[in-house]
Amino acid sequence: MDKLPTFWAVKSSTQVSGGLTTSRGPGTAFEFALSLVEQLFGESVSKEVGELLLVHTAYNNPRKEEFNKVEWFVDHVPRVLVPVSNGCEEMEVVTIVDILRRAKVDVIVASVEKSMQILASGGTKIIADTAIDTAADSVYDLIILPGGIRGADRLHRSKVLKRLLKEQESSGRVYGAICSSSAILQKQGLLKKQEKRANDAAESARVVIDGKVITSMGLSTVTDFALAIVSKFFGHARARSVAEGLVFEYPRS
């Protein structure tokens, strides 16, 4: 077996040596994937894909803005519901669930479709933990809506999910959305002026928190979004610890 090429120790997220590309960890996956795209299709295509993922736009924006600050701490393991549907953005679903579970959050993925298996926007098959009707029997500290234009439309059609979101607001519990699913909250009257800004890449921080509502631009901001949730439930130290495990740059304080 051929030996791997020798590398100098560097802080770059991705390293390319001839036909070999390596990356530091989960937190550098975007840069790694775009590097592969560039090698396969050229710089212009890589740049185009990066723009679709909001990579360069998001990195120029502040990491987080918070209004009407309140505590999210609970006296038990936080229980989070992530509803999914056909057309959901898979990178948002998987990243949110993965990071929250790393932080020891109890995450339930519930399908609003007739099947437990949903087909995400990029063609990835995701198996939910349960159906939304069954999930509705429990109470959640947080409900998060993943993005994806088609997925958001299907989530919006779910009467059960609509009822859960209304109950979440009236009970003073936390809810949030990422990318195009912010429109669901807006249509249901659950989104204030500040959170609407999170879907406006021109003027928004990557993550916007207003009291007990959290929203984000989407795609490349999903890691910041999930870590912001970890920080609100457990504190900055745990969020930073999870970020280090991901090899994701995160502020010390």
C-alpha positions in Angstrom: 0.0 0.0 0.0 1.4 3.4 -1.0 2.2 5.8 1.8 0.3 9.1 2.2 2.3 12.1 1.1 4.1 14.1 3.8 2.3 17.3 4.8 3.5 20.3 6.7 1.4 21.1 9.8 -0.9 23.9 8.7 -4.1 25.5 10.0 -5.9 25.3 6.6 -9.2 23.5 6.6 -8.4 21.5 3.5 -5.1 20.3 2.0 -4.5 19.2 -1.6 -1.5 17.2 -2.7 -1.7 15.9 -6.3 -4.7 13.7 -6.5 -5.2 13.5 -2.7 -7.5 15.9 -0.8 -7.8 15.7 3.0 -9.7 17.8 5.5 -9.6 18.3 9.3 -13.0 17.1 10.4 -16.8 17.5 10.2 -16.6 21.2 10.8 -14.6 21.7 7.6 -16.9 19.6 5.3 -18.1 22.6 3.3 -14.6 23.7 2.4 -13.6 20.0 1.7 -16.6 19.5 -0.7 -16.0 22.8 -2.5 -12.4 21.9 -2.9 -13.4 18.6 -4.6 -15.9 20.4 -6.8 -13.1 22.8 -7.9 -10.8 20.0 -8.8 -13.5 18.2 -10.7 -15.2 21.0 -12.5 -13.1 24.2 -12.0 -13.0 27.2 -9.9 -16.1 28.9 -11.4 -18.3 26.0 -10.7 -17.0 25.7 -7.1 -17.7 29.4 -6.6 -21.2 29.0 -8.0 -22.0 26.1 -5.7 -20.5 28.1 -2.8 -22.9 30.9 -3.5 -25.8 28.6 -3.5 -24.7 27.3 -0.1 -24.4 30.9 1.1 -20.8 30.1 2.1 -19.2 33.4 1.3 -22.2 35.5 2.1 -22.6 34.0 5.5 -18.9 34.2 6.5 -19.1 38.0 6.0 -21.9 38.3 8.4 -21.8 38.4 12.3 -22.1 35.0 13.9 -25.1 35.8 16.0 -27.5 38.5 17.1 -29.8 38.2 20.1 -32.8 40.4 21.1 -35.0 40.2 24.2 -32.6 37.8 25.9 -34.2 35.1 28.1 -32.8 31.9 29.6 -33.5 28.6 27.9 -32.1 26.4 30.6 -34.2 23.4 31.7 -33.9 21.1 34.7 -33.9 17.9 32.5 -32.3 16.7 29.3 -33.6 19.0 26.6 -36.1 17.3 24.3 -36.1 18.6 20.7 -38.5 17.8 17.8 -37.2 18.0 14.2 -40.1 17.4 11.8 -39.1 16.2 8.3 -40.8 15.8 4.9 -40.0 15.0 1.4 -37.9 17.9 -0.1 -36.3 18.9 3.2 -32.7 20.1 3.0 -30.7 17.1 4.1 -27.6 18.9 5.2 -29.7 20.9 7.6 -31.5 18.0 9.0 -28.4 15.8 9.5 -26.2 18.6 10.9 -28.8 19.8 13.4 -29.6 16.3 14.7 -25.9 15.3 14.8 -24.7 18.4 16.7 -27.5 18.3 19.2 -27.0 14.6 19.9 -23.3 15.2 20.4 -24.3 17.7 23.1 -26.5 15.1 24.7 -29.9 16.5 23.7 -32.8 14.1 23.2 -33.7 14.6 19.5 -36.8 13.1 17.9 -37.0 13.2 14.1 -40.6 12.9 13.0 -42.0 12.4 9.5 -45.0 14.4 8.4 -45.3 12.0 5.4 -47.2 8.7 5.4 -43.8 6.9 5.3 -41.0 7.0 7.9 -38.6 7.3 5.0 -38.4 10.8 3.3 -36.5 11.8 0.2 -34.6 15.0 0.9 -34.0 17.8 -1.6 -30.7 16.4 -2.9 -32.0 12.8 -3.2 -30.7 11.6 0.1 -33.0 9.1 1.9 -33.6 9.8 5.6 -35.4 7.5 8.0 -37.4 9.3 10.7 -37.6 8.1 14.3 -41.4 8.3 14.4 -44.5 9.7 12.7 -45.6 13.3 13.5 -48.9 11.9 14.9 -47.0 9.8 17.4 -44.6 12.6 18.2 -47.5 14.9 19.0 -48.2 12.9 22.2 -45.1 14.4 23.8 -44.0 17.9 24.9 -40.8 19.4 23.5 -38.5 22.1 24.8 -37.7 23.1 21.2 -39.2 22.5 17.8 -36.9 23.1 14.8 -38.1 23.3 11.2 -35.4 22.4 8.7 -35.3 24.2 5.3 -35.7 23.2 1.7 -38.3 25.1 -0.4 -40.4 22.0 -1.3 -39.9 20.5 2.2 -41.0 23.7 3.9 -44.2 23.7 1.8 -45.0 20.1 2.9 -44.2 20.9 6.5 -46.6 23.9 6.3 -49.4 21.5 5.1 -49.2 19.4 8.2 -52.1 20.2 10.5 -50.5 18.3 13.4 -47.3 20.3 13.1 -49.3 23.6 12.9 -51.1 22.7 16.1 -47.8 21.8 17.8 -46.2 25.1 16.9 -49.2 27.1 18.2 -49.0 25.1 21.5 -45.3 25.7 21.6 -45.8 29.5 21.4 -48.8 29.7 23.8 -46.9 27.6 26.4 -43.8 29.8 26.2 -41.6 27.1 24.9 -38.8 27.5 22.2 -39.2 27.1 18.5 -37.3 28.0 15.4 -36.6 27.5 11.7 -33.8 27.6 9.3 -33.7 29.0 5.7 -37.0 28.7 3.8 -38.9 27.2 6.7 -38.9 30.6 8.4 -41.8 31.4 6.0 -43.9 28.8 7.9 -43.5 30.7 11.1 -44.3 33.9 9.3 -47.4 32.5 7.7 -48.6 31.2 11.1 -48.0 34.6 12.8 -45.1 33.1 14.9 -42.3 35.3 13.5 -41.5 38.8 14.7 -39.6 41.5 12.8 -36.2 40.6 14.2 -36.4 36.9 13.2 -37.5 37.8 9.7 -34.1 39.4 9.2 -32.4 36.0 9.6 -33.6 35.1 6.1 -32.2 38.3 4.7 -28.5 37.6 3.9 -27.9 41.2 3.1 -28.4 42.5 6.6 -28.6 39.6 9.0 -26.4 37.7 11.3 -25.9 34.0 10.6 -28.2 33.2 13.6 -30.9 35.5 15.0 -32.4 34.8 18.5 -35.4 36.8 19.7 -36.5 35.6 23.1 -37.6 32.0 22.6 -37.4 32.0 18.8 -34.3 31.2 16.8 -33.8 31.5 13.0 -30.9 31.2 10.6 -30.0 31.9 7.0 -29.5 28.2 6.2 -27.1 25.8 4.5 -23.6 27.0 5.5 -24.9 28.6 8.7 -26.5 25.4 10.0 -23.5 24.5 12.3 -23.6 28.0 13.9 -27.4 27.5 14.3 -27.1 24.2 16.1 -24.2 25.4 18.3 -26.2 28.5 19.2 -29.0 26.1 20.5 -26.4 24.1 22.5 -25.1 27.3 24.0 -28.6 28.5 25.0 -29.5 25.2 26.7 -26.2 24.3 28.3 -23.9 27.4 28.1 -21.0 28.5 26.0 -18.5 26.0 27.4 -20.4 23.0 26.1 -21.0 24.6 22.7 -17.3 25.2 22.4 -16.5 21.7 23.4 -18.8 20.3 20.7 -17.3 22.7 18.2 -13.8 21.5 19.0 -14.9 17.9 18.4 -16.2 19.0 15.0 -12.9 20.9 14.3 -15.1 24.0 13.8 -13.9 27.5 14.6 -15.9 28.9 17.5 -15.3 31.9 19.7 -13.7 31.4 23.1 -16.2 33.6 24.9 
